[in-house]
Amino acid sequence: MSSLDGQAVSPSKLLYLSSSFSQP
């Protein structure tokens, strides 16, 4: 999963990343 690909981080992207990291 390429999260930080140099593009502008959008709110939805942050939400997506948060959900991914919150999983056990």
C-alpha positions in Angstrom: 0.0 0.0 0.0 1.5 3.3 -1.1 0.2 5.8 1.2 2.6 8.7 1.0 3.3 9.0 -2.7 4.1 12.7 -2.6 0.6 13.8 -3.4 -1.5 16.2 -1.3 -2.9 14.4 1.7 -6.7 14.7 1.5 -9.1 14.3 4.6 -10.5 11.1 3.1 -7.0 9.8 2.7 -6.3 10.6 6.4 -9.5 8.8 7.4 -8.5 5.8 5.3 -5.0 5.6 6.8 -6.4 6.0 10.3 -8.8 3.1 9.8 -6.0 1.0 8.4 -3.8 1.7 11.4 -6.6 1.2 13.9 -7.0 -2.4 12.9 -5.4 -5.0 15.2 
